[in-house]
Every structure is written in C-alpha cells, then in structure tokens.
Amino acid sequence: MEAKITGVRLMGSESGVHELPEAVRRIVEARTGDAVFVVGPDYRVVHWDGAAESLTGILAGEVLGKQCYEVILGEREGGGPFCTYGCSVMHLARAGRPVSSYDMRITTRSGEKRWVNVSILSLEGGDGPYLVHLLRDAQEAHEALEMARGLIQISSKRDRPAASGRRDVPALTPRQLEVLELLSRGKTVREVSQELYLSEATVRNHVSAVLQALGAHSQLEAVSRARELGILPR
C-alpha cells in the first residue's frame, strides 16, 4: 500500500509502512525545484515526487517498490547501460565516498530518450545508504552540444588541407593555399594582402608558414615544390 506523510510518498511493505529516515525526509520536503526520487539500500525506489512524474511521465504508483534500474533504464552517452544492479553510485555511497553529478539518458513513459543531469545526496539510514537523486532536464544542452560537434566536423572538413594522396604532402590551411596560389601567379605580398583583405604582416606570416611547411627557402622555391607535390597545378 501507499501512504503520504507530510507530502512524502512512502513505500508499503509486508510489515507495514516503510518510513523514510528523518534526514531523507527533510531533503525531499525541501522542494528544490528538481525532480526527486529516492532509492533505498536494496535499490528499491522509496520516493518519487511530482516533478519526477512530470519529467518522466511515469507515476509514483508505478515505480514505488521497484528496482531503480528497472524504472530509470539509464544509459551512458555511448548507449551502454548506466543503471544496473551493483551500480557505481551505490558502490561509492556504501564506501562513504562522494558521488559527482553526471548526465545520463533516461527512457520516458512514452519511450522517448531524454538526457537528464543527476546530482546524488547519500544519506545514511539504519539499514544502509539512501540515495536522493536530484534530476534536471539536460536535453536542450545535449542537443546544443551535438549541433556544435556537427559544426566542428563540417569546419574540420572545410579546413582539411589539400593533398595529392602522397604521405609527404605537407598540411596547408585553406588561407595558406590561397596565398600560395596568388604567389604562383606572380603576385607580390602587397598585392596578395589587397586581394585577400589582409594586412601585409599577416600575409608575410602565411608566406613564412608555407615556406616552412614546404621546406623552401624562397617563394619561388615554394611554388616549384608545391607543383612537384601536386598542391598546385603544373
């Protein structure tokens, strides 16, 4: 059966109502604004608040008394299981060590995979540690991260230096290639700076980098070397 005491859901058992330890009750009654659920020493969910219901779509009556890893179905970023029997979180709690906050992907009632950030408070009860889980939605943050990763990959492909397929072709940036191509057409540093809207000092820096990359001692030698390597057309 279920009972409510001062707004805290308690799990029923054969011996009656299993009341949360006082320290745990004070935490869950604090109303931090996060979704909160509590796991007892036997991995069973003993508290599941309204915010947890809203975040997951799963009602308290459906999870109280069940093993936490059967309810949360937490996953790591690579897709592997995070929530399992004997998980590292409970292991650290039993060893009296702090648990750092972490992100995991949960499965909501509708089957949607959703990222949440989790903070853990470990509070000792008479029968072992009680783990207070404070959850906050992290889906938008992870979507932004994925978008940023995609942009970085696109940028990396754009910035990938031209190569002829030979291993000894030096890596030149797109800007260095532009400078080199203009030099091959007989442009001076001033003319290159005007065409690329760069300062002459910046162009000289690019020229120096090109000479170093090609192992050349002059602009003429650099152009010749680039043609030999297939960086520039002959």
C-alpha positions, 0 to 999 in steps of 0.5 A: 500500500501507499501512504503520504506523510507530510507530502512524502510518498512512502513505500508499503511493505509486508510489515507495514509502512516503510518510513523514510529516515528523518534526514531523507525526509527533510531533503525531499520536503525541501522542494528544490525545484528538481525532480526527486526520487529516492532509492533505498539500500536494496535499490528499491525506489522509496520516493518519487515526487511530482516533478519526477512524474512530470519529467518522466511521465511515469507515476509514483504508483508505478515505480514505488517498490521497484528496482531503480534500474528497472524504472530509470533504464539509464544509459551512458552517452555511448548507449551502454547501460548506466543503471544496473544492479551493483551500480557505481553510485551505490558502490561509492555511497556504501564506501562513504565516498562522494558521488559527482553529478553526471548526465545520463539518458533516461527512457520516458513513459512514452519511450522517448530518450531524454538526457537528464543531469543527476546530482546524488545526496547519500544519506545514511539510514539504519539499514544502509545508504539512501540515495536522493537523486536530484534530476534536471532536464539536460536535453536542450544542452545535449542537443546544443552540444551535438549541433556544435560537434556537427559544426566542428566536423563540417569546419574540420572538413572545410579546413582539411588541407589539400593533398595529392594522396602522397604521405609527404604532402605537407598540411596547408590551411585553406588561407595558406593555399590561397596565398600560395596560389596568388604567389604562383601567379606572380603576385607580390605580398602587397598585392596578395594582402589587397586581394585577400583583405589582409594586412601585409604582416599577416600575409608575410606570416602565411608566406613564412608558414608555407615556406616552412611547411614546404621546406623552401627557402624562397617563394619561388622555391615554394611554388616549384615544390608545391607543383612537384607535390601536386598542391598546385597545378603544373 
